[in-house]
Amino acid sequence: MSYSFLDFLKLIGALGMFLYGMKIMSEGLQKVAGDKLRNILSVMTTNRFTGVLTGVLITALIQSSSATTVMVVSFVNAGLLSLTQSISVIMGANVGTTVTAWIISILGFKFDISVLALPLIGLSLPLIFSVKNKRKSWGEFIIGFALLFMGLDFLKASVPDLQTNPEMLAFLRQYTDMGFGSILLFLLIGTILTIIVQSSSATVAITLIMCSQGWISFEIACAMVLGENIGTTVTANIAALSANVSARRAALAHLMFNIFGVIWVAILFYPFTGIVSGIVNKIGPGDPYALTSFLHNLELSDPATFKAITSDSANLTEAQLAIKNQMLSLQISVSYGLSLFHTMFNIINVLIMIGFVKVYVLVCTKLIPNKESDEEFQLKYISSSMLSTAELGIIEAKSELISFAERTERMYQMVKELRDLQGETDFVKLYGRIEKYENISDRMEVEIANYLNRLSEGRLSSESKEEIRDILRANAEMESVADSLCNLARVIKRRNEARTSFPDELNNNIDRMYDLCHKAMTRMVEVIKLNDPKENDAIPSYNIEAEINHLRNRLKMNNLEDVNAHKYDYEVGVFYMDYITECERLGDFVINVVEAFCINGIKSKF
């Protein structure tokens, strides 16, 4: 075989250019959209049908179902989407990803779009060097689009020509004549290839090229497309490995959805491909099954003509040119057939499975149960789909703030536990959880604030407007509490990295400060839950805050004396005071939350 290692590297490089172009194009569009993608996902998933439509539109735009599903998994992990909402969006993403195959079918085989690639890159250069980020993002999108089709053109030239390599052709034929066994084998090959490449769009493009060149039959290509639908689920499952239980369930639902779809299509494989072939043959350019036999018969009957029309020779006779045009027409029919197969499979699969979303939720919940360390990070009371009335909206926001406060209290318990952990593995795991809590608190603050801002745009009484302002203040201070707790965790981490330890006296002082902070946190949650908080309800919190400040001042003076007396190293004193100072800051943020409720008297209205 005359296919060298250099040719193989060219194939890998062409695939890399295709993938990189798709990545750049996808990222460029995501940057242009900004937070709009997140808002679209959260607002347009009020029911399963709008969720599917949202998944279709976003995936068609960013040209990557993997990017959409990973995005969905991250939003589930952040609590911005429920498991039910995420499943419908993922279903839509499967339909949206078929757009890539249609772009290649319509543009890639009718004319050489790679000819326009360099002019497109030239057009994008002024945008890339623009000072405005949005123009840069559009430039990235155009460059990505150009690289994608340049990579596709190189792929066509780099894939080994099986027709001119009889030994490899014989090897393939050995596995293509096993009936339904060949279908299952190439389904597995498509799955593995997509797992390796990490892009179903790229493997669909490779399959389109191989089938359009007649190297594999239409049925074998359809089997590979089915496998590619399973392989694409791996990306989301990898992304969910370190995520919370809801995100892992969303990734599992994606896998289940595609596997069940492949099962029913595999059972009805021959009738289904026959229907697709019939549609393309009737309203399209021809029969997708005809290309393989056409090329095979031509190779046997007229090898010279076969070699001339498959080698892109420019010196063709009129008869050879007519035969080449016939071949090009059959290539288009094959690409249309595969694109239609891919689209029909996903659309019918969605129509069948959309009625079983709750079943998916139930099964995924059973297969991935909650553990004690797992927590569902999502808004429980605020609906992102529509605004409530002013009174009900304030109640929902207050309830969400209570949930926010309880979460920060649990975060405090984790920080306290972190200080005494000895094993490095357990420490890293718990520290990661604390960081995740802090990231979630950032998102919760934004979501609650956005909801209240939208609520304040309506017709409100002066009392309701004042309550919204006070809840906004408490919400911002609550996020500062979470930030302070994360800072405490970072102090512990730095102390461990420096391999320093505290004398018993310092540990006892830290415990006393921790106890006071715990009292302050507990009282904060109690105040938020009060039906009608008054100024007097803030007195216990003021007393605790005074104790914290007094203890901080005394320990700070003692620390200077002890360091000067060489009771412990200066570095130990630095970490020790970092603890104490951050605990005092935590107390300040806690009292700010209490003041927002008690001084202005926010009512629970329960």
N, C-alpha and C positions, 0 to 999 in steps of 0.2 A: 504493500500500500504506500502511495506517495504522499502521505499526510504526515509531515514532520512535527517535531516538538515546537518549532517556531510557528507553524500554522496553528497549533493548539493554543499557543500564547496569544496569537492574533485573535482567536475565537474568544478567549477569556477577556482580552482587552476590549473587544467589541461589545461583549456583554457588560463589562464594567462601564463603558461609555453610555450604553443604554440605561443601565441602572442609575448612574450618576445624573444623567439628564433628567430622568424621572424624579429623582430626589430633589434636584435643584428646582425643577418646575413646581413640584409639590410644596416645597418650603417657601418658594416665592409667593405662591398664592395664599398660603397660610399666613405669611407676614402681611400681605395686602389686606386680608380679612381681619387680622388681629383678633381681638376678643369677640368679634362678631360671630365666629364659629361657635364659641362656647355659648353665647347668648342664643344663637339659633338652636343649638342642641337642647338647651334647657327650656326654651319657650315653645318650640315646635314639636315637643314630644308629649303633648297632652293626652293623646291616645295612640294606639298601636299603628293606625294608618298614617297619621301625620309623622310618626316616628320613622316608619319605613320610607316615606317620601323624603324626609330630612336626610336619612342615610344615603339615598340615591343621589340627591342633589350635591351633597358635600363630597361624596366619593367621585362623582362625575367631574367636579371642579378640581379637586386636588389630585385626581388620577391615581389614587392608591387606596385600596380597601384596607390594606394593612395600617396605613396612617390613620384612617378613620377609626378602625377598631381599637388601635392603641390609644387614640385620643379618647374614645368612649370609655375604655378601661380606666384611663387616668381620671376622667370625670366621675366615674362610679367610685373610684378610690377616694376622691375628694368629697364625695357625698352630693355632687351636683346633679347626678342622675340616679334614679332607682334602677334596680335590676330589671324590672319590667320595661322601663323606658329604653334601657340599653339594648335589650334583645331586639326590639323593633328597629332601632337604628342600625344594628349589625345586619339584620335581614336586608334592609335597604342598601347597605354598603355592598353586599354581594351582587345586587343588581347594578349598582353604579359602576362597579369595576369592569363590567362588560363593555363600557364605552371605549376603553383602550383598544380592544379587538376591532371594534367598528372603525375607529380612526385609522388603524393600520390597514384594514380591509379597503376602506374607501379611498384613503390617500396613498397608502404605501404601495399599492399594486397598480393603481391607475396611472400614476406618474411618479417620477423620482423626486420626492420632496426634499431629499438630502441636497439637491442642487441649490435649494433656497437656504440651506443651513448657514453657510458662511455669510450671505447678506443679512440674515436675521441676527447673527452674532454681531455684525457691524452695526446694525440698527440698535442693538441693546447696549452697546458700549457707552454712549452718552448718558443713558439712564443709570448704568452701573456706577458711573463717577459723579452722579448727581448728589447734591448735599441733602436732598429730601429722601427720607427712608422709603416712602411709598414708591417713588420712582425707581430706587434701587431694587426694590422687591419686584416691580414689573420687569426690570432688566433681567433679574435672575430667572423669572418665569420664561422670558423669551429665549434666553440662552439655554435653559433646560429643555425647552421644546425643540430647539435646533439640535442639541446634542443627542436627544432621544432618537431622532430620525437619522442622524449620522450614524449612531450606534446600530440602528436597525439595518441600515445599508451595509455597514461593515459585517454585521451578522450574516446577511445573505451571502456575502463573499467568503466568509470564514468557516461556515458550517461545512464539514466534509461532504463531498459529492458522492453519495452512495452508489449512484448509477455508474460511475466510472471506477468503482472499487468493488468488483464482483465478490471478493472474499467477505467483505463486510456486508454486502447485500445478501449473500447466502446466510451469513450469521443471523441477520434480522429476519429473513424468511423462515428460518428455523423456528422462530418464536412468534411469527405472525400467522401461522397456519394451524394454530391449536384451538380454533373456534372461540368459545367464550373464555377459555383459559387465557388466550392472548389479550382479551379485553381486560381481564383482571390484572394480568402482569403489567400491561402498559399503564393501567390506572395507578398501580403501585409506583411505577417509574415516574409518572407525572407528579405524584405526591412527594417522592424523595427529591426530585429535581427542584421542586418549589421550596422545600425545606432548606436545601443547600443555597439556592439563589436568594431566598427570602423575598421573592416578589412573584406573585401569580401573573402579573401583567407581563413580566419578562419571559416567563416560561410559556405563556400563551403566545407571545410573539415568536418564540423559537418554534413552537408547535405549528403555528401558521406557516412559517417559512419552510419547514421540513415537509409539510403536507402539500403546500403549493408547488414544491419542486418534484412531487411524486415519490419522495423517498419513503414515506409511510402512507398507508391507506387512510381514507376518510374516517373509517370506523376506529382505527387505532388512534388517530388524532383526537377523536371525540373522547375516547377512554382516557387519554392523557389530560384532556381538559377537566374531566371529572376529578382526576387525582390532584390536579392543581388547585381545585376548590377546597380539598382537604388540607393540602400543604400550606395554604395561605393562613390557616388558623394558628399555625405554630407561633407566628410573630406576636399575636395578642397574648397567647399563653405564656410566652417568655416574659413579656412586659408585666404580666400579672403575678409572676413568681414572688416578687417582693411586695406585692400590694396586699390590701386587706381582703377579707373573706368575700365581700360583695364583688370586688373586681375579679377575683379568681372565678367566681360563679359566672360572671359575664363572659369571660374568656372560654369557660367550659361550655356555656350555651352556644357560643359561636361554633365550637368544634362539633357539638351534637347536631346543630342545625345542618351543617354541611354534610356530616356523615349520614344522617337520616335521608337527606336529599339524594346523595349518591346511591344509597341502597335502593330507593324506589326506582331511580332511573336505570340502575344496573339490571333490575328485574325486568324492566320494560325497554331494555337498551335497543334491541333491533327494531321494534315498532316505532320507538321514539326517533331514532336516527332516520328511519324511513320517512316519517312525517316531515322532518326537517329537510331531507333531500328533495321530497316532493314539492315543498313550498318554494325552495330555491330554484328547482328545475322549471316550475310553472311560471313564477313571476320574476325570476332572476336570470342570470346569464347562462345557466346550464346545470347539468347534473354533477354534484360534487364527487360522486363515485367514479366518474368517467376519466378523470385525469390520470390515475395510476395505470389503468389498462391502456389508455391512449399512449402514454410514454413507453410502456413496456412493449406494446405491439410495434411502435415506431422503431424502437431500438433493435428489435428482431428483424423487421422487414427492411429498414433503410438506415443502417448505422451511421452513414455519412451525414444524412440530414439530421438525425438525432444529435450528433455531435455538434453540428453547425448551429442549431437553434438553442442548444443548452449551454453553449460556450460564449454567448453574446458576440458572435462573429458579425462583423459589419457587412461582409460580402455574401449576401444571401440572394438566391434567385427569387423570382416572383413566386414560384411554387413553394419554396422553403419559407418565404415571408408569410405566405398564406397559412402554412402549417404552424408557424410561430405565433401568428395572431390567434389561431385556434387554441394553441396551448395557453396563451395569456388569458383568453376568455375562460378556459377551464380553471386556471389558477385563481381568477377572481371568483368563480363559482365555489371553489373550495374554501376560500377565505370567508366568503359570505355564509357558506354553510356552517363553518365552525363558529363564526360570530353569532349566527342565529341559534345554533345549538346551545352555546354558552348563555345567551340571553334568555331563551325559552326555558332552559333548565332552571335558571335562578328565579325568573318571574313566577313560573308554576310552583316552584318550591316555596316561595314566599306566600303565594295564595293558599297553598295547602297548610303551611305551618303557622300562618298568622293567627289561626284560631286556637293554636295550642301554646300560646305564650305563657299562660298561667301554668300549664303542665311543665314547660321548660323550667319555670321559676321553682316549682315544687320539686322536680327531680334534682336540679342543681343544688337546692337547699339541703336535700337529703344526702346527696353525694359529698357536698362540702359543708358539713355542719359548723356551727359557731363553736369556737373555743373560748376559754376564759380570757385569753389575751386578745381576742378579736373584738372589734367594735365597728358598728355601722356608722361611718362618718357621713351623715347627710342631714339636710334640713328636714326637721320633722313636722313643723307647723306651718311654715311659709310656703305657699304655692307660687311657683315661678311662672305659671301659665297665665294667671289673671289676677288682678287686684281685687281685694275684698273691699267692703265698705270701710269707712274710716274707723269706726268703733271696733269692728271685727279685726281689721288689719293691725291695730295697735295691740289687741289681745294676742294675735298670732306672733307679732314681733316680740312681745314681752315673754311669751312662752318659749320662743326660740332663744331668747337671752338667758332664761333660766337653764335651758339645756346647755348653752355655752358656758355658763358659770359652773355647772356640775362637771363639765368636761375639763375645765381648768383645775378644778379640785382634784380630779383623778390624776391629772398631769402632775400636780404637786406631790401626790403620793408616790408616783413613779420617780420623781427627782429625789425624794427622800430615800427611796429604796436604792437608787443608783449609787449613792455615796458609800454604801456598805457592801456593794457587790465586789467579789474577788476575782471570779473567772473572767477572762478576757472575752470569751464568746458570749457569755450572758450579758456582759457590760455593753458590748457593741450592739447586741440585739435590743436591749432596753433603751440605749441611747438613740438608736434609730427610731424607736417608737415615739420617743419624746420629740424628736425632730419632726416626725410625721404629724404629731398632734399640733405642733407649732405652725406647720404649713396649713393644716386644716383650719386653725384659728384665724389665720390671715384670710383665707377664703370665706370663712363664716362672717367675719367682720364686713367684708366687701358685699356679700350677698344680703346681709341684714340691712346694711346702710343703703344699698341700691333700692331695696324694697321700700324702706321708709321714705327715701327721696321721691320715689314714684308715687307713694301714698300721699305725700305732702303737696303734690301738684293738684290734688282734687280740692273740692270745697270742704274746708274743715273749720271747726270752731276754734277760737283762740286757745281754749283749754287743750284741744287735741293737738294743735300745732306745738304748744309748749311741751306736751308729753312726748311728741316725736323728737323734739330737740334734745330732751333729757335722755331718752332711750339711745339716741345717736351718741351722746356723750358717754353713757355707760358702756355702750358697745365698743367704742374706741378704747376706753380704759381697760375693758376686759381683754382686748387683744394685747394691750401692753402688759397685762398680768401674765399672759401666755409667753410673751417675749422675754419677760424677766425670768420666768421659770426655765426657759430654754437657755438663757444666759447662765443660770446656776448650773445647769447640766454641763455647759461648756467649761465652766470653772473646774468642775469635778474631772472632766476629761483632761484638761491641761495639767491638773495636779497629778493624775495617774501617769500621763506621758512623761512628766518630770521625775516620776518615781519618788515623790516626797510623801511623807506620812506625818500626821499630827500627834503631838503628845496627848495624853488622856485629858488633860485640863482643857486644851483647845477643843477637842471633840465634845466635851461636856458643854462648853460654851455654845458651840454650834447647835447642839441638840436643844439647848434652851431657846435659841433664836428660832430654830425650826418649829418648836412647839408654839411659840407666840404667832408665827406666820400661819400655822395650821389653824389656830383659834381665829385669826383674822379672816382666813379664807372661809371657814365654816360659818362665821357670823355674816359674811358677805352674802353667801347663798341663802341664809335664813332671811336676811333683809329683803332680797329680791323676791322671795316667795310671799312676803307679807301682803295682805289685802290692801291695806291703806297705810303705808309707812309714814311716820311722823319724824320730826327732828329729834325727839327723844330716843327714837330707835337707833340713832347713830351714836349715842353716848357710849355703849359698850365697845364699838369699833374705835372711837376716839381714845378710849382708855388703853385698848390693846396697842394702838399705834404709838401712844405716849411711852408705853413700856418698851416697845421695839426701839424707838429713838433713844431712850435712856440707856438701854442695854448696849446699843451700837456705840454711843459716845464713851461709855465706860470701858468697853472692850477695846476700842480704838486707843484710848490712853494707856490701858494695860499692855497692849501689844507693843507700843513704843518703848515702854519701860522694860519689857521682857526681852525685846530684841537688843536693846542697849546692854542689858545684863547678860547677854549671850545664853539665854535659856534655850533658844532654838535659832536656826539659821534665818537670815533675812528673807530668803526665798520662801521658806515656810510661812513667815509672817505676811508676805505678799499674798499668797494663795488664801491664807486664813482671812485676811481683811477683804479680799475679793468676795468670799462667802458672805461675810457679815454685811458689807456694803450692799450687795445685790439683794440680800434678804430685806434690808431696810427700804430699798427702792421698791421691792415687791409690796411691802406694807403701804407705801405711798399710793401705788396704783389701786390697791384694794380699797383704801379709804376714799379714793376718788369715785369709785363705782358706788360705794355706799352713799356718798354725798349726792350723787346724781339722783338717787331714789328718795332719800330721806329729806334733804333740804328743800327740794322742789315738790316732793310728795307725789311721785308717780303711783297711780292706783292700778291694782291688778285687774279689777273689774270682773273677777270670776264669780 
